[in-house]
Amino acid sequence: MAKHTHNFVETFNGFWGYGMDRQSDENMVQVCLQKFSDDKLMSIMLKRMTDEDLSDMFEIISRLLKKHLSEPEYHRLFLKDED
């Protein structure tokens, strides 16, 4: 059974835009992140990203995870630890 899901982008049919209100902003960020992480897109993007791009992306993701998740949440939700 797959551990990761990207269902939101497959079913979302709301407003596609940013800056209107908090809920629309959250929806748009989720859609963009799920579309961005698509395996086919990533196979192209990662090859074209500079070392600085890769470092920036990793730093942003790491910073947000540390800021918004407790250590148990990080292990359960991000790492998908079974324990």
Secondary structure, DSSP 8 states (H G I E B T S, - for coil): --S---HHHHH--S---SSS-HHHHHHHHHHHHHHHT-HHHHHHHHHHS-HHHHHHHHHHHHHHHHHH--HHHIIIIIS----
